Amino acid sequence: MLPRWRLRCVYFLTGVSQVLSMTPPAASATVDFTLPPGSKFTNTTLWQGVPSVYDVRQVSVLDCWLPAVTLSVLFASPSFVQSLYFYTNGTSLYTLSSPSPAAPEVYVKVFNPTTLSPVFELVSIANESTTEDVPNGVWWHSALTQAIQLLGTQMSIPGIASDGSIISMEGNSEIALSVYTGKKTVMALTKGMTSDDFFQMLSHAPNSPIVLATVDTPTVTVPPVGNNHAYAVMNTTDWGGGRNVTCRNPWGSWVNFRLEDIMVNVWGVAHLSEYESLEPGGSG
């Protein structure tokens, strides 16, 4: 679990229907595309082409563990991410490159992190964040964030309060990875780990999601490592001039670290227990 601060930064859900269901909604012939009351934006497109890393950005909510996990899953399989969304009539959005007209409400499939069984949450564009990601842009990541917030009102999810608000610095990327993938996960502690083992672990990205959790007080490096932060690993390289790790910072930038620099500043690595790849349509 990431270190906890006394500061609590909350992000509330308002006016969202809560659905705890183990099965997707039954398909019907029509979908209502009317923009719901309370909507702050008019762009209801879920994604353009495919979900993109540039759609995800942490701005003012201290929830780096959530976008970092999203990015790691997106690296592994954009099509898996697409398979988590359903129109309100039960139609899967998996095969749609740009859902249009886009639904103002969709079901999002997440997973109980204990049983790994699917749970379908009904989320609304009326609750799209006004600060995170790209306001009035595509809203698939807002929908996914809303889904884990709703799940937190129905069961204990670290970093999510019982009212669905996000609690600063109290999230757990290992648990979030289970929620988003339906897979068993591990938080591997780096203490005592060799650099070879660390490099091999990170080299499973991007074929399997890898998320780094950094220490309270990082040593000075170039580029600097954020404290109490989470990074999604894109890939590793070893071209003879030293081993490097390329990560996506949830703040919206790419960063390339020397292996030694990032390893000394990371306390844990969240990953799927068997480093599985992600395939659309299954439990993960």
C-alpha angles and dihedrals in degrees: 000000000000117000115276128233127196089235111097120199111187132198111193131208115219130188096000121143112234116218124181104189135148094205133054119255117273114261119247135178101260142043124202109228097182111135106246123239113270095033111149096194136043100211105095099171111128096205140343113234095328133345107282135205086234089065090065123075135150109217116158107345111091095227103114091148091066101052090039090057091045091052093048091052091046091053089053097048130349088186090057089055090050091051091064094071131083134177115241088257090062098257113142117236092206096108097042116101094195114008103224130202081029121218118249087210128032139172115243121200114222129159138244101246092215102046096021088222118144122259122192117214125192109223132180137217085223085078097049109137117256092211111029129080111350109329111227089011126105111319107204092112092048088052092051091048091049089052095057089044090055091046087055090060089057102042139005112286117170110243094021119095121219089258091056097256121137115246116214118249094353099099127115118216092197092058093042089053089056091047092053099040109027089230134123109260139197134208101210113203114223096209107117093006117134120235089243092055091045092051092047091051093051091045089072086079132126092020090058128021117268124182126184124212114202131213129258095253114025122200116249111273138160108267095027122241116230116239120243087001138136128226131189113226114229099180147315130240134199110181099157096268095083135301119279138189122211114206139177113233110215086227087075109267141103117238130188117206132189106243093241093050096052096039095057090051099048123083099180144019119207115207143146108280093240097028089244124183117239121245125188119249102023133087085282 
